[in-house]
Amino acid sequence: MAADAADIRTGLKDLASSHSKYKGKKTQLATKLFEELVSDLNVWLETKDRPTVDSAEDKKLVARVIAHDVSLATSYIAAQNGDIGPYQRAALSSLVTATVTRPTHTNLMESFSYKEWPDVRAEVARVLGIKDKGHSTHGSNFKGDQTLRQVIKNLVETVKGDAEILRIQNLLRQHYPGY
């Protein structure tokens, strides 16, 4: 049985928050470091009795999760040439994710730390059906807390076109009352 994206994502997040090699650091994933990460991920998966990363396709799935999960961007980054391990980032297809029908957070004044709000931003983007063109958090100007209202405002301020703006406004009224 092959590893799945959800287990890989959970393992990578746990490694980033608890493993001394990754905690509080940005790991640039050149081929050697990518292989070390896969090895550490396999240890994590084994301790959780989950299928491990065994095949080339499993390794490519790890690279796809890293490339397309914005919540991992604070810990894992592509190598200087843009690759993630032996894979060209541009060639890594996106992960198909289920559309969130209801948001987890709806209190517009709820505040999120700089470690939490990238996940909240990704959720809002899924709920609204828009592509998140934001970038990962970095530097002191991105270390502050943000309310859900601020996350939404930052995400939707680049939406263009009357029809798209109207669609987003309707979804905001439906999912985020009072926005």
MDAnalysis code that builds the backbone (N, CA, C; Angstrom):
import MDAnalysis as mda
import numpy as np

u = mda.Universe.empty(537, n_residues=179, atom_resindex=np.repeat(np.arange(179), 3), trajectory=True)
u.add_TopologyAttr("name", ["N", "CA", "C"] * 179)
u.add_TopologyAttr("resid", np.arange(1, 180))
u.add_TopologyAttr("resname", ["MET", "ALA", "ALA", "ASP", "ALA", "ALA", "ASP", "ILE", "ARG", "THR", "GLY", "LEU", "LYS", "ASP", "LEU", "ALA", "SER", "SER", "HIS", "SER", "LYS", "TYR", "LYS", "GLY", "LYS", "LYS", "THR", "GLN", "LEU", "ALA", "THR", "LYS", "LEU", "PHE", "GLU", "GLU", "LEU", "VAL", "SER", "ASP", "LEU", "ASN", "VAL", "TRP", "LEU", "GLU", "THR", "LYS", "ASP", "ARG", "PRO", "THR", "VAL", "ASP", "SER", "ALA", "GLU", "ASP", "LYS", "LYS", "LEU", "VAL", "ALA", "ARG", "VAL", "ILE", "ALA", "HIS", "ASP", "VAL", "SER", "LEU", "ALA", "THR", "SER", "TYR", "ILE", "ALA", "ALA", "GLN", "ASN", "GLY", "ASP", "ILE", "GLY", "PRO", "TYR", "GLN", "ARG", "ALA", "ALA", "LEU", "SER", "SER", "LEU", "VAL", "THR", "ALA", "THR", "VAL", "THR", "ARG", "PRO", "THR", "HIS", "THR", "ASN", "LEU", "MET", "GLU", "SER", "PHE", "SER", "TYR", "LYS", "GLU", "TRP", "PRO", "ASP", "VAL", "ARG", "ALA", "GLU", "VAL", "ALA", "ARG", "VAL", "LEU", "GLY", "ILE", "LYS", "ASP", "LYS", "GLY", "HIS", "SER", "THR", "HIS", "GLY", "SER", "ASN", "PHE", "LYS", "GLY", "ASP", "GLN", "THR", "LEU", "ARG", "GLN", "VAL", "ILE", "LYS", "ASN", "LEU", "VAL", "GLU", "THR", "VAL", "LYS", "GLY", "ASP", "ALA", "GLU", "ILE", "LEU", "ARG", "ILE", "GLN", "ASN", "LEU", "LEU", "ARG", "GLN", "HIS", "TYR", "PRO", "GLY", "TYR"])
u.atoms.positions = np.array([
    [0.847, -1.175, 0.000],
    [0.000, 0.000, 0.000],
    [0.894, 1.242, 0.000],
    [0.556, 2.205, -0.804],
    [1.356, 3.428, -0.962],
    [0.953, 4.482, 0.069],
    [1.885, 5.356, 0.339],
    [1.615, 6.478, 1.229],
    [0.578, 7.392, 0.586],
    [-0.190, 8.111, 1.411],
    [-1.159, 9.046, 0.833],
    [-0.809, 10.476, 1.225],
    [-1.359, 11.413, 0.482],
    [-1.015, 12.825, 0.643],
    [-1.339, 13.341, 2.042],
    [-2.454, 12.913, 2.615],
    [-2.835, 13.398, 3.946],
    [-1.820, 12.963, 4.998],
    [-1.379, 11.701, 4.938],
    [-0.369, 11.224, 5.889],
    [0.957, 11.941, 5.677],
    [1.319, 12.160, 4.436],
    [2.574, 12.865, 4.120],
    [2.514, 14.289, 4.670],
    [1.420, 14.979, 4.422],
    [1.237, 16.353, 4.904],
    [1.335, 16.405, 6.428],
    [0.628, 15.509, 7.103],
    [0.647, 15.473, 8.560],
    [2.052, 15.188, 9.081],
    [2.735, 14.242, 8.448],
    [4.096, 13.905, 8.855],
    [5.057, 15.058, 8.662],
    [4.962, 15.729, 7.524],
    [5.844, 16.863, 7.255],
    [5.602, 18.005, 8.246],
    [4.344, 18.255, 8.578],
    [4.033, 19.297, 9.559],
    [4.578, 18.925, 10.935],
    [4.420, 17.652, 11.316],
    [4.918, 17.215, 12.611],
    [6.446, 17.291, 12.670],
    [7.112, 16.879, 11.606],
    [8.573, 16.987, 11.565],
    [9.007, 18.442, 11.695],
    [8.307, 19.333, 11.017],
    [8.662, 20.757, 11.047],
    [8.466, 21.364, 12.430],
    [7.551, 20.798, 13.201],
    [7.282, 21.374, 14.519],
    [8.009, 20.668, 15.661],
    [8.541, 19.454, 15.405],
    [9.118, 18.727, 16.536],
    [10.500, 18.123, 16.296],
    [10.897, 17.892, 15.081],
    [12.186, 17.252, 14.791],
    [13.297, 18.307, 14.819],
    [14.352, 18.055, 15.563],
    [15.407, 19.058, 15.738],
    [16.054, 19.489, 14.422],
    [16.053, 18.630, 13.426],
    [16.657, 18.969, 12.140],
    [15.829, 20.009, 11.368],
    [14.506, 20.065, 11.624],
    [13.615, 20.922, 10.846],
    [12.938, 22.021, 11.658],
    [12.827, 21.831, 12.956],
    [12.074, 22.755, 13.803],
    [12.678, 24.157, 13.754],
    [11.845, 25.133, 13.409],
    [12.265, 26.522, 13.378],
    [13.206, 26.870, 12.242],
    [13.299, 26.009, 11.241],
    [14.223, 26.243, 10.128],
    [13.483, 26.122, 8.809],
    [14.077, 26.712, 7.776],
    [13.601, 26.495, 6.406],
    [14.578, 25.530, 5.771],
    [14.078, 24.405, 5.324],
    [14.927, 23.407, 4.704],
    [14.829, 23.550, 3.194],
    [15.956, 23.870, 2.571],
    [16.005, 24.009, 1.118],
    [16.240, 22.618, 0.537],
    [15.334, 22.146, -0.287],
    [15.281, 20.743, -0.663],
    [16.034, 20.400, -1.942],
    [17.351, 20.533, -1.889],
    [18.188, 19.978, -2.947],
    [18.070, 18.457, -2.830],
    [18.550, 17.720, -3.807],
    [18.335, 16.273, -3.868],
    [18.741, 15.551, -2.588],
    [19.920, 15.832, -2.045],
    [20.390, 15.128, -0.843],
    [19.484, 15.407, 0.351],
    [19.120, 16.679, 0.565],
    [18.252, 17.018, 1.687],
    [16.841, 16.473, 1.495],
    [16.388, 16.412, 0.268],
    [15.081, 15.826, -0.009],
    [15.086, 14.344, 0.372],
    [16.140, 13.624, 0.004],
    [16.248, 12.200, 0.349],
    [16.298, 12.012, 1.863],
    [17.004, 12.896, 2.574],
    [17.043, 12.826, 4.037],
    [15.659, 13.078, 4.624],
    [14.943, 14.044, 4.056],
    [13.590, 14.332, 4.523],
    [12.673, 13.129, 4.305],
    [12.768, 12.496, 3.143],
    [11.950, 11.308, 2.864],
    [12.278, 10.205, 3.873],
    [13.540, 10.036, 4.185],
    [13.945, 9.032, 5.167],
    [13.356, 9.343, 6.546],
    [13.457, 10.605, 6.971],
    [12.885, 11.001, 8.261],
    [11.362, 10.861, 8.248],
    [10.749, 11.181, 7.132],
    [9.297, 11.024, 6.996],
    [8.908, 9.551, 7.106],
    [9.687, 8.668, 6.504],
    [9.402, 7.236, 6.600],
    [9.459, 6.747, 8.043],
    [10.427, 7.229, 8.800],
    [10.501, 6.857, 10.220],
    [9.231, 7.318, 10.919],
    [8.817, 8.551, 10.650],
    [7.601, 9.080, 11.260],
    [6.392, 8.230, 10.868],
    [6.263, 7.912, 9.579],
    [5.131, 7.109, 9.095],
    [5.119, 5.726, 9.740],
    [6.302, 5.115, 9.877],
    [6.381, 3.790, 10.500],
    [5.919, 3.833, 11.952],
    [6.293, 4.879, 12.687],
    [5.881, 4.966, 14.090],
    [4.377, 5.159, 14.224],
    [3.737, 5.645, 13.180],
    [2.277, 5.849, 13.180],
    [1.546, 4.689, 12.501],
    [2.296, 3.627, 12.156],
    [1.722, 2.474, 11.454],
    [0.995, 2.869, 10.170],
    [1.594, 3.789, 9.430],
    [1.045, 4.245, 8.160],
    [1.936, 3.748, 7.034],
    [1.393, 3.621, 5.833],
    [2.217, 3.210, 4.687],
    [3.356, 4.206, 4.463],
    [4.504, 3.684, 4.105],
    [5.686, 4.533, 3.936],
    [5.881, 4.951, 2.484],
    [6.853, 5.817, 2.287],
    [7.220, 6.322, 0.967],
    [8.245, 5.347, 0.399],
    [7.792, 4.467, -0.490],
    [8.662, 3.409, -0.987],
    [9.033, 3.569, -2.454],
    [8.091, 3.953, -3.253],
    [8.317, 3.983, -4.700],
    [8.697, 5.385, -5.181],
    [9.101, 5.451, -6.431],
    [9.408, 6.743, -7.047],
    [8.151, 7.621, -7.087],
    [6.995, 7.009, -7.323],
    [5.739, 7.770, -7.337],
    [5.421, 8.331, -5.955],
    [5.726, 7.555, -4.884],
    [5.522, 8.056, -3.526],
    [6.414, 9.269, -3.266],
    [7.670, 9.196, -3.712],
    [8.593, 10.325, -3.523],
    [8.103, 11.549, -4.296],
    [7.593, 11.308, -5.484],
    [7.060, 12.420, -6.269],
    [5.847, 13.030, -5.555],
    [5.046, 12.198, -4.898],
    [3.906, 12.693, -4.136],
    [4.376, 13.584, -2.988],
    [5.473, 13.214, -2.331],
    [6.041, 14.066, -1.276],
    [6.391, 15.432, -1.865],
    [7.052, 15.427, -3.005],
    [7.424, 16.691, -3.666],
    [6.182, 17.495, -4.046],
    [5.125, 16.823, -4.523],
    [3.886, 17.516, -4.895],
    [3.235, 18.151, -3.668],
    [3.213, 17.419, -2.546],
    [2.630, 17.963, -1.317],
    [3.397, 19.216, -0.899],
    [4.720, 19.143, -0.929],
    [5.541, 20.296, -0.544],
    [5.310, 21.471, -1.501],
    [5.230, 21.190, -2.780],
    [5.086, 22.245, -3.781],
    [3.729, 22.939, -3.717],
    [2.683, 22.235, -3.312],
    [1.332, 22.788, -3.441],
    [0.592, 22.996, -2.130],
    [1.233, 22.727, -0.996],
    [0.571, 22.961, 0.285],
    [1.185, 24.205, 0.914],
    [0.465, 25.313, 0.872],
    [0.982, 26.587, 1.358],
    [1.366, 26.529, 2.832],
    [0.735, 25.669, 3.600],
    [1.053, 25.597, 5.030],
    [2.431, 24.992, 5.284],
    [3.018, 24.343, 4.296],
    [4.357, 23.772, 4.456],
    [5.452, 24.728, 3.996],
    [5.062, 25.828, 3.362],
    [6.035, 26.761, 2.788],
    [6.887, 27.456, 3.840],
    [6.451, 27.459, 5.086],
    [7.253, 28.082, 6.132],
    [8.398, 27.187, 6.577],
    [8.381, 25.918, 6.182],
    [9.410, 24.975, 6.622],
    [10.225, 24.375, 5.491],
    [9.617, 24.154, 4.345],
    [10.297, 23.468, 3.243],
    [10.222, 24.323, 1.986],
    [11.373, 24.550, 1.361],
    [11.410, 25.372, 0.159],
    [12.193, 24.665, -0.932],
    [11.920, 25.043, -2.159],
    [12.628, 24.458, -3.299],
    [14.098, 24.847, -3.251],
    [14.913, 24.055, -3.919],
    [16.338, 24.358, -4.031],
    [16.516, 25.624, -4.858],
    [17.728, 26.129, -4.918],
    [17.982, 27.378, -5.647],
    [17.594, 27.283, -7.116],
    [17.688, 26.098, -7.698],
    [17.308, 25.931, -9.102],
    [15.799, 25.738, -9.273],
    [15.048, 25.778, -8.172],
    [13.596, 25.648, -8.227],
    [13.087, 24.230, -8.098],
    [13.989, 23.275, -8.028],
    [13.587, 21.876, -7.921],
    [13.299, 21.501, -6.473],
    [12.487, 20.481, -6.310],
    [12.267, 19.851, -5.016],
    [12.804, 18.445, -5.173],
    [13.969, 18.208, -4.595],
    [14.660, 16.946, -4.822],
    [14.978, 16.826, -6.296],
    [14.729, 15.667, -6.895],
    [15.042, 15.493, -8.309],
    [13.926, 15.985, -9.248],
    [12.897, 16.610, -8.697],
    [11.723, 16.976, -9.481],
    [11.681, 18.480, -9.764],
    [11.388, 18.827, -11.013],
    [11.207, 20.227, -11.371],
    [9.862, 20.678, -10.822],
    [9.883, 21.723, -10.035],
    [8.660, 22.199, -9.386],
    [7.548, 22.487, -10.391],
    [7.900, 23.099, -11.503],
    [6.892, 23.446, -12.510],
    [6.205, 22.211, -13.088],
    [6.852, 21.062, -13.028],
    [6.289, 19.836, -13.590],
    [5.470, 19.044, -12.572],
    [5.411, 19.511, -11.333],
    [4.669, 18.789, -10.285],
    [3.208, 19.218, -10.324],
    [2.350, 18.290, -10.689],
    [0.922, 18.606, -10.778],
    [0.355, 18.896, -9.395],
    [-0.675, 19.731, -9.362],
    [-1.273, 20.092, -8.084],
    [-2.029, 18.914, -7.496],
    [-2.242, 18.993, -6.219],
    [-3.001, 17.966, -5.523],
    [-4.479, 18.288, -5.658],
    [-5.269, 17.305, -5.906],
    [-6.709, 17.507, -5.970],
    [-7.199, 17.504, -4.526],
    [-7.849, 18.593, -4.141],
    [-8.372, 18.680, -2.784],
    [-9.878, 18.825, -2.842],
    [-10.518, 18.258, -1.859],
    [-11.968, 18.384, -1.772],
    [-12.313, 19.831, -1.450],
    [-13.356, 20.317, -2.068],
    [-13.789, 21.677, -1.808],
    [-14.409, 21.746, -0.424],
    [-13.989, 22.723, 0.336],
    [-14.564, 22.928, 1.652],
    [-15.939, 23.531, 1.454],
    [-16.953, 22.877, 1.980],
    [-18.296, 23.413, 1.810],
    [-18.624, 24.424, 2.893],
    [-18.054, 24.241, 4.061],
    [-18.269, 25.182, 5.158],
    [-16.909, 25.488, 5.776],
    [-16.678, 26.731, 6.052],
    [-15.398, 27.071, 6.661],
    [-15.338, 26.634, 8.130],
    [-14.143, 26.364, 8.585],
    [-13.928, 26.003, 9.984],
    [-14.071, 27.225, 10.870],
    [-13.609, 28.366, 10.386],
    [-13.615, 29.606, 11.160],
    [-14.556, 30.611, 10.490],
    [-15.454, 31.204, 11.285],
    [-16.381, 32.203, 10.733],
    [-16.414, 33.488, 11.552],
    [-15.796, 33.504, 12.724],
    [-15.753, 34.706, 13.555],
    [-14.710, 35.648, 12.964],
    [-15.167, 36.732, 12.376],
    [-14.273, 37.649, 11.662],
    [-13.246, 38.309, 12.571],
    [-13.504, 38.343, 13.865],
    [-12.562, 38.965, 14.801],
    [-11.603, 37.943, 15.420],
    [-11.775, 36.662, 15.087],
    [-10.867, 35.637, 15.606],
    [-9.461, 35.923, 15.091],
    [-8.491, 35.830, 15.981],
    [-7.119, 36.171, 15.645],
    [-6.278, 34.903, 15.499],
    [-5.365, 34.930, 14.532],
    [-4.507, 33.783, 14.257],
    [-3.051, 34.233, 14.268],
    [-2.202, 33.387, 14.837],
    [-0.769, 33.692, 14.860],
    [-0.192, 33.513, 13.464],
    [1.023, 34.002, 13.270],
    [1.668, 33.892, 11.954],
    [1.883, 32.441, 11.556],
    [1.849, 31.527, 12.503],
    [1.979, 30.101, 12.172],
    [0.637, 29.505, 11.761],
    [-0.450, 30.092, 12.217],
    [-1.785, 29.561, 11.935],
    [-2.421, 30.157, 10.684],
    [-2.220, 31.457, 10.447],
    [-3.000, 32.092, 9.393],
    [-2.708, 31.617, 7.982],
    [-1.538, 31.038, 7.652],
    [-1.416, 30.481, 6.298],
    [-2.418, 29.344, 6.038],
    [-2.666, 28.517, 7.069],
    [-3.666, 27.457, 6.921],
    [-5.065, 28.043, 6.782],
    [-5.355, 29.081, 7.564],
    [-6.660, 29.741, 7.487],
    [-6.829, 30.374, 6.107],
    [-5.780, 31.013, 5.617],
    [-5.826, 31.640, 4.287],
    [-6.103, 30.599, 3.211],
    [-5.438, 29.438, 3.311],
    [-5.654, 28.365, 2.336],
    [-7.098, 27.876, 2.392],
    [-7.657, 27.781, 3.603],
    [-9.048, 27.352, 3.737],
    [-9.998, 28.370, 3.111],
    [-9.784, 29.646, 3.386],
    [-10.642, 30.696, 2.822],
    [-10.583, 30.652, 1.297],
    [-9.398, 30.460, 0.755],
    [-9.250, 30.377, -0.709],
    [-10.053, 29.202, -1.264],
    [-10.016, 28.060, -0.573],
    [-10.794, 26.901, -1.029],
    [-12.294, 27.174, -0.938],
    [-12.729, 27.771, 0.178],
    [-14.148, 28.067, 0.368],
    [-14.646, 29.027, -0.713],
    [-13.823, 30.012, -1.054],
    [-14.230, 31.012, -2.044],
    [-13.939, 30.578, -3.473],
    [-13.212, 29.488, -3.628],
    [-12.910, 28.984, -4.965],
    [-12.001, 29.901, -5.758],
    [-11.026, 30.492, -5.065],
    [-10.069, 31.354, -5.759],
    [-8.658, 30.842, -5.533],
    [-7.777, 31.180, -6.456],
    [-6.392, 30.771, -6.343],
    [-5.678, 31.726, -5.401],
    [-4.989, 31.169, -4.428],
    [-4.240, 31.967, -3.465],
    [-2.903, 32.339, -4.089],
    [-2.730, 33.605, -4.398],
    [-1.493, 34.064, -5.021],
    [-0.548, 34.663, -3.998],
    [-0.811, 34.389, -2.718],
    [0.047, 34.893, -1.654],
    [1.352, 34.147, -1.612],
    [2.223, 34.610, -0.761],
    [3.499, 33.951, -0.596],
    [3.651, 33.514, 0.847],
    [4.665, 32.703, 1.086],
    [4.868, 32.178, 2.427],
    [5.258, 33.302, 3.378],
    [5.066, 33.037, 4.659],
    [5.441, 34.017, 5.658],
    [6.943, 34.034, 5.795],
    [7.469, 35.230, 5.930],
    [8.904, 35.368, 6.160],
    [9.191, 36.772, 6.678],
    [10.252, 36.868, 7.428],
    [10.655, 38.176, 7.918],
    [9.767, 38.690, 9.027],
    [10.207, 39.714, 9.687],
    [9.504, 40.227, 10.854],
    [8.160, 40.853, 10.503],
    [7.991, 41.353, 9.279],
    [6.721, 41.980, 8.935],
    [5.604, 40.960, 8.727],
    [5.902, 39.692, 8.755],
    [4.888, 38.661, 8.607],
    [4.700, 37.865, 9.901],
    [5.262, 38.327, 10.998],
    [5.212, 37.576, 12.250],
    [4.033, 37.974, 13.129],
    [3.247, 38.944, 12.731],
    [2.144, 39.400, 13.562],
    [0.903, 38.543, 13.417],
    [-0.010, 38.724, 14.355],
    [-1.296, 38.052, 14.289],
    [-2.168, 38.718, 13.238],
    [-3.134, 37.958, 12.713],
    [-4.117, 38.499, 11.787],
    [-5.487, 37.966, 12.177],
    [-6.481, 38.824, 12.054],
    [-7.851, 38.367, 12.268],
    [-8.344, 37.700, 10.985],
    [-9.421, 36.957, 11.116],
    [-10.014, 36.333, 9.932],
    [-10.409, 37.413, 8.927],
    [-10.935, 38.541, 9.394],
    [-11.299, 39.644, 8.500],
    [-10.081, 40.120, 7.702],
    [-8.916, 40.250, 8.344],
    [-7.697, 40.688, 7.659],
    [-7.230, 39.648, 6.646],
    [-7.323, 38.378, 7.019],
    [-6.923, 37.300, 6.102],
    [-7.793, 37.346, 4.850],
    [-9.111, 37.467, 5.042],
    [-10.029, 37.505, 3.908],
    [-9.757, 38.741, 3.049],
    [-9.620, 39.911, 3.676],
    [-9.383, 41.157, 2.932],
    [-8.126, 41.036, 2.073],
    [-7.061, 40.521, 2.658],
    [-5.807, 40.374, 1.923],
    [-5.958, 39.407, 0.757],
    [-6.725, 38.362, 0.947],
    [-6.898, 37.344, -0.084],
    [-7.753, 37.835, -1.249],
    [-8.828, 38.549, -0.957],
    [-9.759, 38.934, -2.023],
    [-9.440, 40.270, -2.681],
    [-8.470, 41.017, -2.165],
    [-8.208, 42.337, -2.742],
    [-7.676, 42.283, -4.170],
    [-7.201, 41.124, -4.617],
    [-6.694, 41.020, -5.989],
    [-7.721, 40.463, -6.969],
    [-8.929, 40.146, -6.499],
    [-9.970, 39.605, -7.376],
    [-10.382, 40.680, -8.379],
    [-10.447, 40.300, -9.637],
    [-10.768, 41.247, -10.724],
    [-12.000, 40.775, -11.500],
    [-12.651, 41.695, -12.130],
    [-13.797, 41.388, -12.987],
    [-15.102, 41.453, -12.224],
    [-16.100, 42.123, -12.809],
    [-17.384, 42.317, -12.135],
    [-18.050, 41.003, -11.753],
    [-18.073, 40.053, -12.663],
    [-18.732, 38.772, -12.381],
    [-18.022, 38.033, -11.248],
    [-16.699, 38.041, -11.262],
    [-15.933, 37.349, -10.224],
    [-16.093, 38.040, -8.877],
    [-16.097, 39.359, -8.872],
    [-16.292, 40.105, -7.629],
    [-17.673, 39.803, -7.047],
    [-18.688, 39.775, -7.895],
    [-20.045, 39.459, -7.440],
    [-20.115, 38.038, -6.879],
    [-19.474, 37.097, -7.554],
    [-19.448, 35.705, -7.068],
    [-18.801, 35.624, -5.686],
    [-17.683, 36.319, -5.513],
    [-16.979, 36.307, -4.234],
    [-17.827, 36.977, -3.153],
    [-18.475, 38.085, -3.484],
    [-19.329, 38.772, -2.508],
    [-20.455, 37.859, -2.027],
    [-21.055, 37.110, -2.942],
    [-22.123, 36.179, -2.564],
    [-21.604, 35.085, -1.647],
    [-20.433, 34.543, -1.954],
    [-19.846, 33.513, -1.102],
    [-19.448, 34.072, 0.263],
    [-18.965, 35.300, 0.293],
    [-18.611, 35.923, 1.570],
    [-19.854, 36.089, 2.448],
    [-20.961, 36.543, 1.846],
    [-22.216, 36.675, 2.613],
    [-22.688, 35.321, 3.123],
    [-22.523, 34.303, 2.291],
    [-22.993, 32.963, 2.657],
    [-22.124, 32.347, 3.749],
    [-20.814, 32.437, 3.639],
    [-19.915, 31.722, 4.553],
    [-19.328, 32.571, 5.671],
    [-19.276, 33.887, 5.476],
    [-18.669, 34.780, 6.461],
    [-19.613, 35.943, 6.746],
    [-20.716, 35.678, 7.454],
    [-21.706, 36.719, 7.724],
    [-21.062, 37.940, 8.392],
    [-21.445, 39.106, 7.903],
    [-20.928, 40.342, 8.478],
    [-19.693, 40.877, 7.798],
    [-19.169, 40.142, 6.817],
    [-17.975, 40.656, 6.136],
    [-18.367, 41.745, 5.177],
])
